[in-house]
Amino acid sequence: MKKMLIFLAIVIPFIACNSNEENLFPAKEKAKVTPEKVKQQAQNNNILAWELYQQLVNKESGKNIFYSPYSISTALAMTYAGAKGNTAQEMQQTLHFVKDEPHKAFSGLIDLIQAQNNQYKLNVANALWGQKSYKFLPSFLDTTGKNYGAGLHTVDFVKETEQARKTINTWVAKNTADKIKDLLPPNAITSETRLVLTNTIYFKGDWSSAFDKEKTTQDVFHIDAKTTENVDMMTQKPKKFAYYEEEGLQAVKLPYKGDDVAMYIFLPQQLSLFDKQISTQKLQEIATKMRTTKVWIKMPKFKTRYKFDAKEVLQLMGMKDAFALAADFSGMNGNKELRITKVIHEAFVAIDEEGTEAAAATGVVMSRKSMPRPPKRFFVDRPFVFTIVHPKTGSTLFVGRVTNPNK
């Protein structure tokens, strides 16, 4: 039987090892990679983001969706560091990793996204949680350490399984401001678990132009042609924003303070039709064609949480060997006893008059084998799609689809 290996992508800043933990890893190095390669990997991550979106829309129908494609890509990139043979080839193709030095490209992304800006919080970190006395190849630890800053913390999955699960979940909760408290549910870890990789991303930012709390009122949100709900609707008096419209679609860009991160909101007349059109190319085209325009904005104040196992989705997309007995992760420990059994992802977002707080977590479980014009009206009173983007790298950090703000 192949031994279990769990991979996680979570959200928030890196927490150092306790003094009684074995600390086995080199510190992250500043990436030595061309800006072009970093940009290419960011664009490739965005391709995966919208391929995942299509799969989730098909799977979830009318439900709210929210996830961090950046978190998922990063967690699986660390997994890829130990993949060999056809397993590695399938992962590279399905996840759109650049063929030449992908880990350096991810390292460069981390450096840029982690760049300090005291006007918002955007923290990304990685860590490994390994079974004590289990031997991992130095080359694997070197790759994950130098490129991802993922330190190896030793725990005892064999004799203290539940305590190991609680330790990891506690770390996740602390690093997501208690927004994700139970990423690993009971029985996600067993005595066969040998490794858990954690990637964290946490964002909290204020709008460059805040909504007036006194103008937030109850208003109607049209879930579909026959169903409505009363929601807390925020109002932004007419101001200049980057704006785009075409037949059946409006889009606006809402920057956060610091101007390094922004939210794009896409408001289609028919969400089901727009879902079929969404792609990296389509959204880049919209962003390119946006023009500064005076816009009167109304949008719902909402919170949403979404959790799913991406195993089935990734298999449908072509990543099959990694979950099968044929899995080859010998780059981690020198043999082929590991395979993925789950890919757990959880994300949370809260949007209000002041700004946005978002957190996400991914778990990959592996088992042994002219005249002034009137302002444009941008009233988000029907289902919509939004992204939170890091424009400097082009990375899509979070993706959301809201069909009911009250859910």
Secondary structure, 3 states (H helix, E strand, C coil): CEEEEEEEECCCCCCCCCCCCCECCCCCCCCCCCHHHHHHHHHHHHHHHHHHHHHHHHHHCCCCEEECHHHHHHHHHHHHCCCCHHHHHHHHHHHCCCCCCHHHHHHHHHHHHCCCCCCEEEEEEEEEEEECCCCCCHHHHHHHHHHHCCEEEEECCCCCHHHHHHHHHHHHHHHCCCCCCCCCCCCCCCCCEEEEEEEEEEEEEEECCCCCHHHCEEEEEECCCCCEEEEEEEEEEEEEEEEEEECCEEEEEEEECCCCCEEEEEEECCHHHHHHHCCHHHHHHHHHHCEEEEEEEEEECEEEEEEEECHHHHHHHCCCHHHCCCCCCHHHHCCCCEEEEEEEEEEEEEECCCEEEEEEEEEEEEEECCCCCCCEEEECCCCEEEEEEECCCCEEEEEEEECCCCC
